[in-house]
Amino acid sequence: MSCLPHCSNTILCLALAAGCMSSCRQHKADATPFIQFSQVPPAEDGSPEQVETIEGRVSGARPGQRVVLFALSGVWWIQPTVEHPFTPIQPDSTWKSSTHPGSRYAALLVDASYRVPLTMNALPEAGGSVLAVTDVPGVTPSVPRKTVQFSGYQWQTRQAAVGAGESAYDPANVWTDDRGFLHLRVTRERDRWVRAEVKLSRSLGYGSYRFVVEDVSHLEPAAVFAMFTFDDFGPSREMDIEIGRWSEPEDKNAQYVVQPYAVPANTIRFEAPAGTLTYWIDWQPGRVSYKTSRGARSNAGGEVVAQHVFTSGVPPVGNERIRMNLYVYDERRHPVQHEFEVVIEKFEFLP
């Protein structure tokens, strides 16, 4: 439909046409740009290996503008990698990329002056070098998440089908036996190791967390077992007890961590001996105490193997949940030879 009225004067018509075209162009240039999603990945726990397709459309973009993607897992992480943070906009105004999983996904329309952060605690508002911001929740998986009952609590299993990325999690690698003990197992399927992970169905907050774990001295150098807190909705509030040598056979096989681990004072290494051990995380405002002792202890008794108190960088409570996972870490130097498992006899929480 033309924006011109009927006109019999040629010169007048040309003038009106020029004015109309200028007005239409100005209206189009002044239109507020916005971003849409046409394909959204499932809502999943963050994973450095798993990738999914994400795509959409931009309206009102100008030449030189691009899309920047983020996924929420504790904090907002740049996608798909920090080395390739920009997603081009195609001539038909569509965009398509890959992303690691998260609970939510965000797309920013930015100009050439935008400086890309590795992570963000919160999304920016439109303004300056950011022309538009849209975020959406991940798609709820069509298959209900498998749960297990262990030590009086409900735990959700992590699931990511084999074939998605370089690693996968299989709910079949998590089960409880006739004694009520929890088993986490890593299995081999085709050319990859399939992991196991569980997380509590709810947050417990400040208090004392106790884990009784059977002998872990059999784990190979690239095998890692972790008990930790993590908040999918950010910040991560991650605090860890990790059993593993990180593919360094000469290293001690366990550590206490308050993230970020890259801060030297945030990691304390120790040697977890053979036999059943009890691990504690006692989390209070501004303070977290770790302790490991021999045997299945329900109190402070028993021979103490290691202990440490952190008072710096300790996160406050939020939406974190306790998790346990078992996986293979960088086996290029020391390939894992056999499938393996860890048995957790008991979990206990005291507020």
N, C-alpha and C positions, 0 to 999 in steps of 0.2 A: 504494500500500500504506500503510495507516494505521500510525502509530507508537503507537496506543493499544491496550491489551489489552482483551479482552471484559469489559464491566462492566454489572451489572444495577442499580446504585444511581445514580440520575440526578444527585444532587448530587456524588457522588464522581466520576462520569464528567466532569461539567463542570469540576471542579477539575483532574482529570488532563489534560483537553483543553487547558485554559489553560496548565498547566505544560508540556505537550508543545509547544504552539505557541511559547511563549517560548523553550524550549530550541532548537527548530528555527530560530527567528529569530536567536538568539545564535550558533548554529553557522554559519548563513549569513553573518552579519556578520563572524565571525572567520575565514572562509575566505580563504586567500591569493589575491589577484587575479593573473591572468596574461593575457598578450596573445598572440594567434595571428595569423599572416599567412595569408590565403586567396588573395591575388594578389601576386606579387613581380615587379618589373620585371627586365629583363635586366641583367647585369653589364656596365656600359659606363663609358667615361671620362667624367669630370665635364663638364657643359656648362651654361652659364647660360641657354640657349634651349630645349633639348630637355626635354620633360616626359613622364612616364609615369604610368599609373594604379597605385595601390597600395592595398590594402584588407585588412581582417581582422576579428577579433572579440575582445572583451574579456570575460573572466569575472570576476565578483566586484567589478565597479566600483560605486561609490556615486554618488548625484546630485552634480553639480558637478565631478566628475573628468573629465579630458579626455586625449586622446592627443597626444603631441608626436613628430614624425617627424624622422629625420636620415638623410642619405646620406653614405657615406664616399668622399671623393675627396681624398686627401692628408690631410685632417682630416675630422671629422664636421661636416657643414653642416646647419643647420636647414632644414626643408622644410615647405611648398613655397617660402615666402618669409619673411623676417624680419618683414614686416608682418602676415602671417597664419600664426602658428606653431602654432595650436591646431586640432586635428581633433576635432569633436564625436562623441560616442558615441550612436548611434541607440537608440530604445526596444527594438529586438531585439538589442542589444548589439554590433552591427556598426559598423565605421567605414570610411570611404573618403575618399581624398584623391589628390593628385598629388605627384610628386617629380621632381627633376632626377636624372639617372643617377649611379650610383656603383658601387663594387665590392661594397659591403654596404649593407644598409638596417636601420635600428633604429626601434623604437617604444617610447616611454615612456608609462606611465600616471601622470599627475601630478594633484595637487590644486591649489586656487586660489592657494596661496602659491608655486608654482614660478616661478622667474625664468628666462626662456629665454635661453640664450647664442646668439650667431651661429654660433660654431664650438666644437668640443671636440676635444682630442687623444685622449681616451679616454672611453668611455661611463661614466656613474655606476653605482654599485650601488644596489639598492633600499634606501630608507631616507629618513626625513624627508618632504619633499614629493614624492619619487619612490616610487610604490607598486609598480611592476613595470617590468622592462626586458627586451626581447627583440630580438635582432638575427639576421639571416640573410644568407647570401651572395646576390648577384644571380643570376638564372637564366642559365645558360650558353646563349648564342645557338645556335639549331638549325643555323644556317649557319656552317660553319667560317670563322674569320677569314682573309682573304686575306693572304698574305705576299709580299714581294718580296726578292730578293737584291741588295744594293748594297754595294760596297766590301768584299766578303768577309763581310758580316754579314747576318743575317736580320732583316727589319723587318716588323712587323705594321701593317696598314692600319686606320684607324678607319672604322667603318661605322655609319651611322644612316640608316635609310630616309627618303627624302623624304616628308613628311607627318607626321613626328614633330617637333612643336615648330615653331619659326620658322626653323630652319636644319637642315642635314643634311650628312653626310659620305658621299662615294661612293668606294669602292675603285677605281673606274674612273678616278678623277682622279689616280691614282698609278701610275707605270710607269717602267721603265728602257729606254733606247734601245740601239742597236747598239754604242755606245761604252761602255756601262755606266753612263751618267749617269742620275741620278734626276730625274724630272720630277714636280712638284706643280702641279696646275692647279685653278683655281676656275672653275666653269661656271655657266651660267644655266639653271634649269629651272623652268618656269612663272613664278611671281612671286618666286623666291628665288634666292640664290646658294648653290651647293653646294660645300663646302669639301674640303680634302685634309689628311690627317695620317698620319704614320707614327711608330712607336716601336720601339726595339730590343727584341728578344725576350728580352734578359737585361740585368741590371745590370752595369756595368763598374767602378764605384767611383772612388776617387781616381785621378788621372792627367791627361794632356793630351789634349783633344779638339780635332780640327782639321776644319774644314769649308771646302771650296773651292766658292764660289758664283759663278755667272755674273751678268752685269750685272743689278742690281735697280733702276736709276735710272728704269726705265719704270713702276714701280708708281704707281698713282693714290693720292691722299691717304688714302682709306679702306681701302687694301689693306695687309695686314700679313703678313710672313713671320717666323717665329720658330724659333730653335734653342735648346733648353732641356732641363733635367733636371726630372723630376717623379716623385713617389712616390705611387701610387694608395692605398697602405695607411697613409700618414700617419706623421709630418708630411710636408708636400708636398716639402720639400727642393728648392724651385724656384729655379733660377738661369737667366737668359735673355740671349740676344742677339736683339734684336727689330729688324726692319727695317720701318719704317712711320712715317707722320706722324700717325696717330691722328685723321684727318679735319681736321688743322690744316695747310693747305698751307704756311704760313710757318715751321713748325717744322723742326728738323733731322730727318733721316729714319732715325736709328738710335739704339739705346740699349743699355747694359749694365745688368742689373738683378739684385739679390739681393732676393728677396721677404721681407717685403711691400714693394711698390713705393711705398706711401703714405708710408713714411719717406723724407724728402727725400734723405738721404745714400745711399740704396740705389739710386738711378737716376742714370746718367751718360749724357747725350745727346751725340751726335756726328753728323757728316755722312759717310755712305758714298758715295763718288764713283762715277761710271760705270766700267764695266769689271769684269773678274773680280777678286774679292777673296777672301782667305783669312782666316778667323776662328778664333781659338783661345780655348778655355776651359781653363785650367790649374788644377785643383782639388786642393788639399792640405789637411790638417787645419788648420782655423782660418784658411784663406787661399784666395781664388780670384782669379786673374789673367786679365784679358781683353785681347786684342789683335786688331787688324785691320790687314792690310797689302795692298798692291796685288799682283796676280798670283796664280798658283797655286803658292804657296811651301810646300815641305815642311820648311823650317827657318826660323830666325829672320831670314833675309835679306829684302831688299825694303823698299820705302818704307813706313814705319809710318803708317797713317791715324789710328789712335786706340789708346789702351791705358789700363787702369786696374786697380788692385789693391784688393780689398775684404778687410778683416780683421775686420769686425764683422758679426755676423748670419750668418756662413757656416755652412751646415748640415753635420753629419757624414754619412757614407755610411749608406745603408739599402737600401731596395728600389727606389730611383729608376732610371729608364731615360731615355736620351736620346730626345728627340722633335723632330720638325720639323713645323710646320703652316703652312698658307696659308689666309687667310680675309679676310672683309670686316668692318670695324669701324665701326659707327655712320655710315652713309652719308647721313643725313638732310640734312646741310648740303652735302655734295659727293658726289652719287650716282655710283657706279662706272659707267663707260660701256661697258666691254668686258670680256669674259672675259680672264683673265691666268694666267701660270704663272711658276714659278721653277725653274731647273735647278741641281742640286747635282752638281758634277763628282766630288767625292771626300769620303769621311769616313774619318778615321784616329784611332786611339786608341793612346796610349803610356802604360803604367802608370808 
